[in-house]
Amino acid sequence: MKIETFELERLQSIWENRVDVNLTESGLHPFSLRELLDEEEVDQVLDLRLGYGWTNGEPSLRQAISGHYANTTPEEVLVTSGSAEANFLAMWTLLEPGDEIAVMLPNYMQIWGIARSLGVEARGFRLREVLAWAPDLDELRAIVSPRTRLVVVCNPNNPTGAVLSRDAMEQILEIASSVGATVYADEVYKGVELDGREGPSFRDLDPSAIVASGLSKALAHPGLRIGWLAGPADFIDAAWHRNDYTTITTSVISEHVATIILRPDRRREILDRNREMLNQNLAMLVDWTRRRPDQFHFVPPRAGGMCFLRYAANVNSTDLATRLRNEKSLLVLPGDVYGMDHYLRLGIGERGEYLKRGLELLGEAFDELQARVAG
């Protein structure tokens, strides 16, 4: 089996720990265990026996996860090693050579690469900036066919921060159903809608939909490596069988802490903290771009820890990102990793002072670039 390079992850893996300022992160500044847990909870963690856990996920954790979706039982949940494993297991379970999938673009491109490696044709339908990053549903209707197995969405979206309206979600479900396809939704950013209004899950609207999520993005605990799949029981059972060939089980410590995080009151506290941080940082970014109207434009994100910034300079996005890395020790994601040149993805989920320093470096670089052109 051949697999193409996952450009986004490869770039981050190589460089994110070698620069002074890393603005490629799309999640929120992570908690420490000391910040998260009270003394009693710390003692509980210290008393855990470090054996193997449940290979499909500890029952109380699956119960906690299922409670966040309508009409979903613990038997319809599989706990995975991050949402990346969830995506891999789902594609391995659902797809066969010769199938087609329709993928929302831009998007985190893991599923695109996995599907193509399995001999599946991946077709894209786009979010349009002129529509404030709403989806082109006419394009989706045009690309689905009887061979379409999945319609893949990321909601809230990576990298634009767009959020689908309920009407758009229902239309996507209807279009998928018209050709016998299933909607597969990456929902790892759900919960940090900046206006505080958390929208429905695709699972809430259709029990046949499959969703992947986890603790890494909206819930700010990527180091726990806890993700999950929620979907019909027969699919979950088939994915669990495949999990026997991958990581088998997650960490008992991570699952115990995850169960605490997903308690309604604790989840709400975490999301409130994250939302406050995002709104403050977004205000900083809006003010910064207003002072540079000839250089940058973006549609403000409605959720998630990132923004998708369009720039005016006549330079390729990968070349620009390389220059920023080499000259400013600043790491950003070039739009090329999404097939969209002249964009940069900036993480806005970090501490305010950290983001401020990154924007200063980015501004310096563009001022120097303009001066070179003028000279």
C-alpha positions, 0 to 999 in steps of 0.5 A: 500500500502506498500513501502520500505524504501528509504535508500538514502533519509532516511540516509540524512534526519537523519544525514545531519544536525548533522555532521560537514561536509556533502558530501552527497549533489549532487547539487551545493552550493545554491544561496541566494536571495540577490545574485540572484536578483537585486533591482528591482527583489527584489521589485517585490518579495516583492510586490507579493500577497501571494495567490494560484497560477496556479495549473499547474504552472504560464503561464510565467513559463511554457512558460519559461520551454517549451522554453528549449525543442524542439517541446514542448508547455506550455500545455506540461509542469506541474510545481511540488513541486520539481522533486521528486513530478514530479517522483511520479506523473509520476509513479502514472499516467503511471503505473499499477500493473503487469507492468514492468519498465527497470531502469538504474542502478546505479540511484537515487532510488526513482522511483524504490521504487515507482514502486515496491510499485505500484505492478510493477516489476522493472528490472535494466540495468547497467552502466559499470565502465569498459565502463567509465559508459556507459550503457550496451544496450545489457542488456537493450535489454534482459530485456525489454518485451511487459509488459515494460511500461517505460525505466527510465534513469537519464542523466546526471547520479546520482551517476556516473556523466556519460553523455549518447552519442547521439547514446546511447540516440537514441538506448535507444529510439529505444529499448523502441519503439520496445516493445511499451514503453516510455522513462522517463528521469530524467534530473535534472543535465542537463546543468552542463556538465563540458566541457560546451557542453550541450547535447540534451534532450530526448524531443528534440529527441522524442516528446513521451519521458517524462522528469522530471527536476527542479531547485534543482541540475544543477541550484542550487536552491533546496530551491525553491522546483520547478520541472516540467514534460514535455511530451505529452499533454494527459500525462501532463493533467492526471498528473495534475489531480493527482496533485489535490490530492498531493500538488495542487500548488507550491509557488507563490514566488518560481514560480516568482523567477523560471521564473527569473532563467530560463531567458536564460541570467540568466540561463547561468550565473548560469550554468557558475558559477556552472561549474567553481566551479565543475571544480575547485573541480574536479581538487582538487579531482583528485589531492587528489586521485593521492596521494592515488592510493592504496586507491581510484579510480574513473572515473571522472564525466562529469556532475553533482555535485558528483563523484562515488569513488571506494575504496580498503579497505575490509570494507562494504560501510555502515559500512565505512560510519557509521565509518566516521560519528561517528569518523570524523563527516563526512557524505558520501553516501555508495554505498550500497544505490545503491546496489554497495558495495565498492563505496562512493558517494561524493558531489563536488558541495560545496565551495572549502574549505568545500570539502577540509576539507571533503577530509582531514577527509576522508584521515585521516580515511583511513590512520587510517584504514590501520594502524589498518590492518597493526598493 
